[in-house]
Amino acid sequence: MSLTAFRTLGRSGLIVSPLALGTMTFGTQRWGSPDEVSESIFHTYVEAGGNFIDTADVYAKGRSEELIGGYITDRDATGVFPRRAEYRARTSPRRP
Amino acid sequence: MQLAYSLVERNIEREHLPAARECGLGICPWSPLAAGFLTGKYQRESAGASGEGRLIGSNPFGNIMFTERNWRVLDTLRTVAAQVERPLAQVALAWVSAQPGMTSPILGASKLEQLHDNLSSLEIRLTPEQLQTLDEGSAILQRRGYANDPGFPYSIFTPEINRTIFGDTIVQGWR
C-alpha cells in the first residue's frame, strides 16, 4: 500500500491518504526540526502521494502553519488539504 | 476525530471508538508511537529510562511512558518485530492502522529518515496471530480508583486546559 491508497474520512466525503503528516515538529525548537528539515519532510511526504497534513495554530505558536503555507505556495501543491485550516486547494482528477 | 491511540494508549476503545463507528466518523490517531516510546529508542533503567529523544529531560509527558506495563508492551512489540523483521516503529504503526475505525494515523517525524521509516509501515501486513499477540500484550488494564484516574482523554479535561482554550470566558458545555 502507498500514500495514494486513498480512503474517505468517515462519512465526510473528504478523500485522504492512509497516513497523515503531523507537523507539530515544524518550527519547534528542542525536539522539533530545523526549518530545512521540515521543508524536506513536507515535500517528501507530498511527493510520495500524501495529501493529508495536520497542523494547528498552537504548533510552535503558529510557526508550523506559516512554514506549511510557504511550502504550499512554493510548490503549488495541488490537492493538499491542510485539515484544520478548513480550506482546500485546487483539486485534480488524478489527485483528489 | 483526533485522539491519542497506540499500543500503550488504548483508552479510546472504551467509548470513542464505538461512537466513531456508530456515527460514521473517521479516527486520525495522534501519537501512534507514544511520543517515540514505541520506537524502542529508550532503555529501561532502575529509575526511569535513558536514551536520545524528547522523553528524556523536561518534556510535556514527564516520565509517564516509563511504566512497568509499557516496558512489557515494548517487549511484546520487540517479539513481533523480530518475527516480521521490521523496525519496532513500523510494526507499531501497522498495528494502529489495522485496528477498526482508523482512517489515517498522524505521523510525527523530526528527521527525514523517520518519515521514510514510518511510510514503510504501509508495506506491512501483520498476520492474525501477530495482531493477537500485540492485542493481548497491550490490553487495557483494569484500573483501581477509576474515579480518580479516568484515563485518556478525560484526564486532560481540566480547568487549566479550558483556560488555554477559552481564556477567562465562561463557556457552558452542551447538555
Boltz contact constraints between the chains, C-beta under 6 A:
constraints:
  - contact:
      token1: [A, 1]
      token2: [B, 122]
      max_distance: 6.0
  - contact:
      token1: [A, 9]
      token2: [B, 26]
      max_distance: 6.0
  - contact:
      token1: [A, 9]
      token2: [B, 103]
      max_distance: 6.0
  - contact:
      token1: [A, 10]
      token2: [B, 24]
      max_distance: 6.0
  - contact:
      token1: [A, 10]
      token2: [B, 25]
      max_distance: 6.0
  - contact:
      token1: [A, 10]
      token2: [B, 26]
      max_distance: 6.0
  - contact:
      token1: [A, 11]
      token2: [B, 24]
      max_distance: 6.0
  - contact:
      token1: [A, 16]
      token2: [B, 104]
      max_distance: 6.0
  - contact:
      token1: [A, 18]
      token2: [B, 104]
      max_distance: 6.0
  - contact:
      token1: [A, 19]
      token2: [B, 104]
      max_distance: 6.0
  - contact:
      token1: [A, 19]
      token2: [B, 105]
      max_distance: 6.0
  - contact:
      token1: [A, 19]
      token2: [B, 107]
      max_distance: 6.0
  - contact:
      token1: [A, 20]
      token2: [B, 28]
      max_distance: 6.0
  - contact:
      token1: [A, 20]
      token2: [B, 104]
      max_distance: 6.0
  - contact:
      token1: [A, 20]
      token2: [B, 106]
      max_distance: 6.0
  - contact:
      token1: [A, 21]
      token2: [B, 107]
      max_distance: 6.0
  - contact:
      token1: [A, 22]
      token2: [B, 106]
      max_distance: 6.0
  - contact:
      token1: [A, 22]
      token2: [B, 107]
      max_distance: 6.0
  - contact:
      token1: [A, 22]
      token2: [B, 108]
      max_distance: 6.0
  - contact:
      token1: [A, 25]
      token2: [B, 108]
      max_distance: 6.0
  - contact:
      token1: [A, 25]
      token2: [B, 110]
      max_distance: 6.0
  - contact:
      token1: [A, 31]
      token2: [B, 54]
      max_distance: 6.0
  - contact:
      token1: [A, 32]
      token2: [B, 110]
      max_distance: 6.0
  - contact:
      token1: [A, 33]
      token2: [B, 110]
      max_distance: 6.0
  - contact:
      token1: [A, 40]
      token2: [B, 112]
      max_distance: 6.0
  - contact:
      token1: [A, 41]
      token2: [B, 109]
      max_distance: 6.0
  - contact:
      token1: [A, 41]
      token2: [B, 112]
      max_distance: 6.0
  - contact:
      token1: [A, 41]
      token2: [B, 115]
      max_distance: 6.0
  - contact:
      token1: [A, 44]
      token2: [B, 115]
      max_distance: 6.0
  - contact:
      token1: [A, 52]
      token2: [B, 104]
      max_distance: 6.0
  - contact:
      token1: [A, 54]
      token2: [B, 106]
      max_distance: 6.0
